[in-house]
Amino acid sequence: MPSPRPLNLFCPSADQRVALGCMNLSHAYGQPPSVEQAQALLHAALDAGVTLFDTAALYGFGANERLVGPVLAPHRSRITLCSKGGMAGVAGDDGVVRRVIDGRPQTLRQNCEDSLRRLGTDVIDLYYLHRWDPRVPIEESVGEMARLKDEGKIRTLGLSEVGVDTLRRAHREHPITALQSEYSLWSRNAELGTLAACQELGIAYVAFSPLGRAFLTGGLQDVGSLVKGDIRSAMPRFAPEAYARNLQLLAPMQRIADQVGCTLAELAIAWVLHQGEHIIALPGTTRVDHLHEDLRGGALALDAATLQALDALFRPEAIVGDRYPLQGQREVDTEKYAFEHR
């Protein structure tokens, strides 16, 4: 059933400020939880008042949408359901499923229809272009998404990991409701311009990985413990030498958290939300206690002195290592690679 909730996420309501990213219930960080554990986490989020849930065709190559769809279906009238297309798993001639970025109109249409079927819904409230395919003008991809909206298959349009110029071009083609990109104390690329552009254009900024893929929680002390298949293993800032240097930031951050009277995770979530009223934090977790910790961060007020101390501690030049390897940097429009190689 279509969600009647208003989708002006630019000034999100209190129950939308901290959303739930569902990716790691099926994808990215090694062995995912059992179906029963994942379902319990989703139910806990619903019980806690979370109203914005984010999935994608890519996550588990469709498995995540099949997981969240039945759990969320009875609650469609009170939640905002988000998914993404334009980057999905495609089986090759050898039978191996690989990630493929494809922003052609016919592919986006097929991605959307496949997602609707897996989610068991008639309409997706917020549908993102997961990655901009530079082989396809952004206007063509967004134009097809607008046609999907006109047909009632999606309600609003979003983009992920695009820069300012691409965002403006897309918004001229059709109004964009949300831009989803990584943003946290140790991933500040949003401050290169997209955060301000979203505020100017009336676009919500959905900050994924606001906890730095667990770094900012203090719970990952040894990257040698990452299991096979964990995407962090290939990320430069998680390389052992770089990570050891980055860990030195956590002790002074802990002192700030102690002064505030909160955990590191709560502090990190609160910092993100204090950067603008148009920002939504999108953490992911497999644990109910971490879910509640994230939500407490959404209700935490920080004073100007605390914000300034965090800004000074996590200045971009203090972070060792890029957030993506070179191939990953080439696939996004938000990193310094994109600015240096236009």
C-alpha positions, 0 to 999 in steps of 0.5 A: 500500500502506498505510504501517505507520509509526506516526503518533504525530507528537507526538514525531517521530522524527529522520527526521520532524523535517524533512519535505518540503513539495511545494507549490512543485514545482507551485504558488505561486512562479511557473514550477515546475521541470520534471517531471524536476527535480521528480522528481529532488528527490523522489528526493533527499529519499528518498535523504536519509532524508526520510520525511514528504511533504506535498501537497494537492489545491490545489497545481497544482490536482491536478498536485502529487498526480499528480507525487508519487504515482508517485515515492513509491508504491514507498516507501509502506511507509516514508514518511508521505504527507500531503494536504489537502482543503477547498480546491481548484481549481474550474472556473467557467462561464468555464472558469477554475479558481479556488481555492474553500474548501469544508468541506461533508462531501460536498465533503471526501469528493469531495476525498479520493477525488479525491486518492486517485486522483491519488496512486495509493494506497488510503489517505492517512496524514495528511489535513488540512482545508486551511482551515476553512470558517466556513460549516460547523461544524468538527464537521461537517467533522471528523466527515466526515473521521472517517468517511473514517478509519473507511472506511480511506481516511485514517489520521489527521486534521489541520487547517491554519491554525486557532486555539485555539478551533477546534482544541479543538472539532475535537479533541473531535469526533475526535482531531487528529494534527497542526496545520499552520500557518506558523511561523518567526522572522518569523511568530510567530502560533503563539505566540498560543496554538496552539503551547501548545495542541498541546503540551497536547493531544498534537498535532504542530505542523507548521510550514510556511514555516519559512524565511519563503518564502526571506526567512530564507535571505538568497537573496531580496534584491530582491522586484522579481525575483519572477516573474508568478504568485508569491504573495509579490507580494501579501503585505504584508511582501514589498511593496518598502518593507516588505521593505527594512525587513525585510531589515535583520534579516538582517545581525545574523542573519548575525552569529549564524549566523557565530558558530554556524558555519552558514548562515542557512537552517540557523539558521532551521530549527534555531530552529523545532525548538528551540521544542518537541519536538512541532514538525516543520519543513516547508520546501519547495524545488526544489533538491537543495542547499537540501534538504540544507541544510534537513536539516542545520538539523534536526540543528543544536543551538543553545544558550540564548544563541543562541536568546535572541539570535534571539528578541530580534532577531525580536520580532514588533513588529520585522516590517513587514507582515502575512503575508497580504493582508486576504482571506487573513487572513480565510481563516485563524483564526490571525492577529491579524485573527481575534482582533480580529474575532471 
